[in-house]
Amino acid sequence: MTVTERVTKPVRERWSAQWKELKSEVIDTDLCTGCAGCVIACPHDVLGYDHEQGGYRPFHLEDELGPDDCVHGQKGCTSCTRACPRFRLWEAQANEHLFGRPRAAEEIAGIYRDILLTRASDETVHDLGQDGGLVSAILIWALREGYVDAALVSYLGGDKGDWVARPGVATSPDEVLAAAGSRYTYSANTLAIDEALERGFERLALVGMSCQSSVPPVMWSRKVGKISKPIVFNIGLLCSKTFDDAIFEELFWAKYGLARHEIVKMNIKGVFQIWMANGEYHEIPLKECHAWTREGCNHCPDFAAEHADISTGGIGENHDWTLTVVRTELGREIIDRMIADGSILARPGDDDPGAIALMRKLAIKSRRRWPAGAEPGVRVGLPEPKAKAEVGRGQS
């Protein structure tokens, strides 16, 4: 190497951002989704997490420098910003790590290898799961085949009728099925990693909302350290938003008389669907629910869980089948093996073109939330908004 080459070779910028930058650039600007990646990555245990309704945010625990700065960060600790899937170049870095290239403009729902419609072949798993039971089927299969020894999921804590989702660990088919079903309120499933590690589990699956599914690849890309290594398999849930827990009392009960402890199942299919213990079924218009949208969802650009190994969701006309987006080699290997041994049934995604079109539509809608002044790569591929027709022109 010549002297000139040594002088002109680009120098990789040293990562120096810490809690101070995370607080000012992500949390204070409302880009924070509440995924808790920063909390689990903190090696000094100085970050807490607000689980209560209206919260779902990390906060700094030490008093010395106040809530906006960190003693450990001043000394060089950068773990929290390395783990954050909304900090600076998060999308590009995760894509480069997972796929070796950036997302193209036409890949508005993220990079993927295949789209299928799938469902669990086991009728119990199918019936207890949501929209085909695919996620439950995958976890049961992955545990049995030794891909993972535990999964980070959410449970309805305490009395099931409280409908408060809480992070937990599943290690058996019974525990997987106990966690089955959708909540539509928020659970930072990443926080269950401490329990999993304390119990000695070393190969973990993460099941989480789209924002949570970006945590592992962002951590891997930025070399956050050993906390990221146990997560070896990543299932992302297609997600346009979640709701604050207050929706149960302030809308479902106050307006419709639906007591949360009597609710047995929920789903969203153009309306908020609620099944009650007495057999009643109710539909609530989604526009009535918007006021309870969780604050962390208002700027989230990722509907399609673009950084998961497998992204799943119950959209489209086939309500007993799961739209399944296979993104990585690991995701393809697992899906192919499950199809081959009969653990799941599969059809081409093109059997329901409306579901694929809806995924793209919702992905565009979500990306439009991302502020124009934030990292611009996230908005690549957004079509120009249609001009509104001028009202009254040409009318007499």
GISULBEL-V602113 format. One record per pair of residues at least 6 apart in sequence whose ideal C-beta (glycine too) atoms are under 7 Angstrom apart, sorted by the first residue. I is the first residue (numbers start at 0). GAP is how many residues later the second one is. If there is no record, write none. Layout:
BEGIN
i=I gap=GAP
i=I gap=GAP
END
This chain:
BEGIN
i=14 gap=63
i=14 gap=67
i=14 gap=207
i=15 gap=62
i=16 gap=61
i=16 gap=64
i=17 gap=52
i=17 gap=55
i=17 gap=59
i=17 gap=60
i=17 gap=62
i=17 gap=63
i=18 gap=41
i=18 gap=50
i=18 gap=51
i=18 gap=54
i=18 gap=61
i=19 gap=48
i=19 gap=49
i=19 gap=50
i=19 gap=53
i=20 gap=60
i=21 gap=16
i=21 gap=58
i=21 gap=59
i=21 gap=62
i=21 gap=65
i=22 gap=45
i=24 gap=62
i=25 gap=6
i=25 gap=58
i=25 gap=60
i=25 gap=61
i=26 gap=30
i=29 gap=265
i=29 gap=268
i=29 gap=269
i=30 gap=55
i=30 gap=268
i=30 gap=343
i=31 gap=25
i=31 gap=54
i=31 gap=264
i=32 gap=53
i=32 gap=178
i=32 gap=263
i=32 gap=267
i=33 gap=22
i=33 gap=23
i=33 gap=152
i=33 gap=154
i=33 gap=262
i=34 gap=50
i=34 gap=153
i=34 gap=155
i=34 gap=176
i=34 gap=177
i=34 gap=180
i=35 gap=13
i=35 gap=22
i=35 gap=152
i=35 gap=154
i=35 gap=155
i=36 gap=46
i=36 gap=47
i=36 gap=48
i=36 gap=153
i=36 gap=178
i=36 gap=182
i=37 gap=9
i=37 gap=20
i=37 gap=42
i=37 gap=45
i=37 gap=46
i=38 gap=8
i=38 gap=10
i=38 gap=19
i=38 gap=152
i=39 gap=150
i=39 gap=151
i=39 gap=153
i=39 gap=187
i=40 gap=38
i=40 gap=39
i=40 gap=41
i=40 gap=42
i=40 gap=178
i=40 gap=183
i=40 gap=186
i=41 gap=37
i=41 gap=38
i=42 gap=34
i=42 gap=36
i=43 gap=28
i=43 gap=33
i=45 gap=14
i=45 gap=15
i=45 gap=16
i=45 gap=24
i=45 gap=26
i=46 gap=11
i=46 gap=13
i=46 gap=14
i=46 gap=33
i=47 gap=10
i=47 gap=11
i=47 gap=13
i=48 gap=9
i=48 gap=139
i=48 gap=142
i=49 gap=6
i=49 gap=7
i=49 gap=9
i=52 gap=191
i=52 gap=192
i=52 gap=193
i=53 gap=190
i=55 gap=130
i=55 gap=238
i=55 gap=240
i=58 gap=8
i=59 gap=7
i=59 gap=10
i=61 gap=8
i=61 gap=9
i=63 gap=7
i=64 gap=6
i=78 gap=145
i=78 gap=146
i=80 gap=6
i=81 gap=137
i=81 gap=140
i=81 gap=142
i=82 gap=132
i=82 gap=135
i=82 gap=136
i=82 gap=141
i=83 gap=6
i=84 gap=126
i=84 gap=129
i=84 gap=130
i=84 gap=133
i=87 gap=287
i=88 gap=286
i=89 gap=124
i=89 gap=128
i=90 gap=286
i=90 gap=287
i=91 gap=10
i=91 gap=285
i=92 gap=125
i=92 gap=128
i=92 gap=129
i=93 gap=120
i=93 gap=123
i=93 gap=124
i=93 gap=127
i=93 gap=213
i=94 gap=6
i=94 gap=7
i=94 gap=8
i=94 gap=16
i=95 gap=6
i=95 gap=125
i=96 gap=120
i=96 gap=123
i=96 gap=124
i=97 gap=119
i=97 gap=209
i=97 gap=230
i=98 gap=12
i=102 gap=7
i=102 gap=8
i=102 gap=277
i=104 gap=275
i=104 gap=276
i=105 gap=275
i=106 gap=274
i=107 gap=252
i=107 gap=255
i=107 gap=256
i=107 gap=259
i=107 gap=273
i=108 gap=195
i=108 gap=197
i=108 gap=250
i=108 gap=251
i=108 gap=254
i=109 gap=194
i=109 gap=196
i=109 gap=217
i=110 gap=216
i=111 gap=213
i=111 gap=214
i=111 gap=215
i=112 gap=213
i=112 gap=214
i=112 gap=219
i=113 gap=212
i=113 gap=218
i=114 gap=209
i=114 gap=210
i=114 gap=234
i=114 gap=241
i=115 gap=208
i=115 gap=210
i=115 gap=230
i=115 gap=231
i=115 gap=232
i=115 gap=233
i=116 gap=201
i=116 gap=204
i=116 gap=206
i=116 gap=207
i=116 gap=229
i=116 gap=230
i=116 gap=232
i=116 gap=234
i=116 gap=235
i=117 gap=14
i=117 gap=16
i=117 gap=203
i=117 gap=204
i=117 gap=206
i=117 gap=226
i=117 gap=227
i=117 gap=228
i=118 gap=7
i=118 gap=13
i=118 gap=14
i=118 gap=15
i=118 gap=201
i=118 gap=202
i=118 gap=203
i=118 gap=225
i=118 gap=226
i=119 gap=6
i=119 gap=9
i=119 gap=12
i=119 gap=13
i=119 gap=14
i=119 gap=16
i=119 gap=17
i=119 gap=224
i=120 gap=221
i=120 gap=222
i=120 gap=223
i=120 gap=224
i=121 gap=15
i=124 gap=8
i=124 gap=11
i=124 gap=12
i=124 gap=15
i=124 gap=52
i=125 gap=6
i=125 gap=7
i=127 gap=8
i=127 gap=49
i=127 gap=52
i=128 gap=6
i=128 gap=7
i=128 gap=51
i=129 gap=50
i=129 gap=51
i=129 gap=52
i=129 gap=184
i=130 gap=183
i=130 gap=188
i=130 gap=191
i=131 gap=182
i=131 gap=188
i=131 gap=189
i=131 gap=190
i=133 gap=178
i=133 gap=188
i=133 gap=190
i=133 gap=210
i=134 gap=72
i=134 gap=100
i=134 gap=177
i=135 gap=40
i=135 gap=41
i=135 gap=44
i=136 gap=206
i=136 gap=207
i=137 gap=97
i=137 gap=196
i=138 gap=12
i=138 gap=31
i=138 gap=37
i=138 gap=66
i=139 gap=33
i=139 gap=36
i=140 gap=197
i=140 gap=202
i=141 gap=6
i=141 gap=63
i=141 gap=91
i=141 gap=192
i=142 gap=28
i=146 gap=86
i=146 gap=187
i=147 gap=55
i=147 gap=56
i=147 gap=57
i=147 gap=84
i=147 gap=85
i=148 gap=22
i=148 gap=52
i=148 gap=53
i=148 gap=54
i=149 gap=19
i=149 gap=20
i=149 gap=21
i=149 gap=46
i=149 gap=51
i=149 gap=54
i=150 gap=19
i=150 gap=25
i=150 gap=53
i=150 gap=54
i=150 gap=56
i=151 gap=15
i=151 gap=17
i=151 gap=37
i=151 gap=38
i=151 gap=40
i=151 gap=41
i=151 gap=44
i=151 gap=52
i=151 gap=53
i=151 gap=54
i=151 gap=55
i=152 gap=15
i=152 gap=17
i=152 gap=26
i=152 gap=36
i=152 gap=54
i=153 gap=11
i=153 gap=12
i=153 gap=13
i=153 gap=14
i=153 gap=25
i=153 gap=29
i=153 gap=33
i=153 gap=35
i=154 gap=11
i=154 gap=13
i=154 gap=23
i=154 gap=24
i=155 gap=6
i=155 gap=7
i=155 gap=8
i=155 gap=9
i=156 gap=7
i=156 gap=9
i=160 gap=99
i=160 gap=100
i=161 gap=98
i=161 gap=99
i=162 gap=20
i=162 gap=85
i=162 gap=97
i=162 gap=100
i=163 gap=81
i=164 gap=18
i=164 gap=20
i=164 gap=21
i=164 gap=22
i=165 gap=21
i=166 gap=20
i=166 gap=21
i=166 gap=22
i=166 gap=24
i=166 gap=25
i=167 gap=11
i=167 gap=24
i=168 gap=23
i=168 gap=26
i=168 gap=27
i=168 gap=30
i=169 gap=6
i=169 gap=9
i=180 gap=84
i=181 gap=84
i=181 gap=85
i=183 gap=58
i=183 gap=59
i=183 gap=82
i=183 gap=84
i=184 gap=57
i=184 gap=58
i=184 gap=60
i=185 gap=56
i=185 gap=108
i=187 gap=24
i=188 gap=17
i=188 gap=18
i=188 gap=19
i=188 gap=23
i=189 gap=16
i=189 gap=18
i=189 gap=22
i=189 gap=25
i=192 gap=11
i=195 gap=8
i=196 gap=33
i=201 gap=28
i=202 gap=27
i=202 gap=29
i=203 gap=26
i=203 gap=27
i=203 gap=28
i=204 gap=28
i=204 gap=30
i=205 gap=6
i=205 gap=7
i=205 gap=10
i=205 gap=25
i=205 gap=28
i=205 gap=29
i=206 gap=28
i=207 gap=28
i=207 gap=29
i=208 gap=28
i=208 gap=30
i=208 gap=33
i=209 gap=26
i=209 gap=27
i=209 gap=29
i=209 gap=92
i=209 gap=93
i=209 gap=94
i=209 gap=95
i=210 gap=89
i=210 gap=91
i=212 gap=21
i=212 gap=23
i=212 gap=92
i=212 gap=94
i=212 gap=95
i=213 gap=88
i=213 gap=93
i=215 gap=12
i=215 gap=15
i=215 gap=18
i=216 gap=90
i=218 gap=9
i=219 gap=8
i=232 gap=76
i=232 gap=97
i=233 gap=74
i=233 gap=75
i=234 gap=73
i=234 gap=74
i=234 gap=75
i=234 gap=77
i=235 gap=69
i=235 gap=72
i=235 gap=75
i=236 gap=68
i=236 gap=75
i=236 gap=76
i=237 gap=65
i=237 gap=66
i=237 gap=67
i=237 gap=73
i=237 gap=74
i=237 gap=75
i=237 gap=77
i=237 gap=121
i=238 gap=64
i=239 gap=63
i=239 gap=122
i=239 gap=126
i=240 gap=52
i=240 gap=53
i=240 gap=56
i=241 gap=52
i=241 gap=55
i=242 gap=46
i=242 gap=49
i=242 gap=50
i=242 gap=51
i=243 gap=48
i=243 gap=50
i=245 gap=46
i=246 gap=42
i=246 gap=45
i=247 gap=12
i=250 gap=37
i=250 gap=38
i=250 gap=41
i=251 gap=6
i=251 gap=8
i=252 gap=6
i=252 gap=7
i=255 gap=26
i=255 gap=28
i=257 gap=16
i=257 gap=18
i=257 gap=24
i=261 gap=14
i=261 gap=15
i=262 gap=11
i=262 gap=13
i=263 gap=11
i=263 gap=12
i=263 gap=13
i=264 gap=10
i=265 gap=7
i=265 gap=8
i=266 gap=6
i=268 gap=50
i=270 gap=12
i=270 gap=13
i=270 gap=14
i=270 gap=15
i=271 gap=11
i=271 gap=12
i=271 gap=14
i=271 gap=17
i=272 gap=10
i=273 gap=8
i=273 gap=10
i=274 gap=6
i=297 gap=71
i=298 gap=70
i=298 gap=71
i=298 gap=72
i=299 gap=66
i=299 gap=69
i=300 gap=65
i=300 gap=66
i=300 gap=68
i=300 gap=69
i=300 gap=77
i=301 gap=64
i=302 gap=59
i=302 gap=60
i=302 gap=63
i=303 gap=7
i=303 gap=21
i=303 gap=55
i=303 gap=59
i=304 gap=6
i=307 gap=19
i=308 gap=18
i=308 gap=19
i=308 gap=21
i=308 gap=22
i=309 gap=14
i=309 gap=15
i=309 gap=16
i=309 gap=17
i=309 gap=21
i=309 gap=25
i=310 gap=14
i=310 gap=16
i=311 gap=10
i=311 gap=11
i=311 gap=12
i=312 gap=9
i=312 gap=10
i=313 gap=8
i=314 gap=8
i=314 gap=40
i=314 gap=43
i=314 gap=44
i=315 gap=7
i=315 gap=36
i=315 gap=38
i=315 gap=39
i=315 gap=42
i=316 gap=35
i=316 gap=37
i=317 gap=34
i=322 gap=26
i=322 gap=32
i=322 gap=36
i=323 gap=11
i=325 gap=6
i=325 gap=9
i=337 gap=6
i=338 gap=7
i=348 gap=7
i=363 gap=18
i=363 gap=19
i=366 gap=11
i=366 gap=12
i=366 gap=15
i=367 gap=14
i=369 gap=8
i=369 gap=9
i=371 gap=7
END
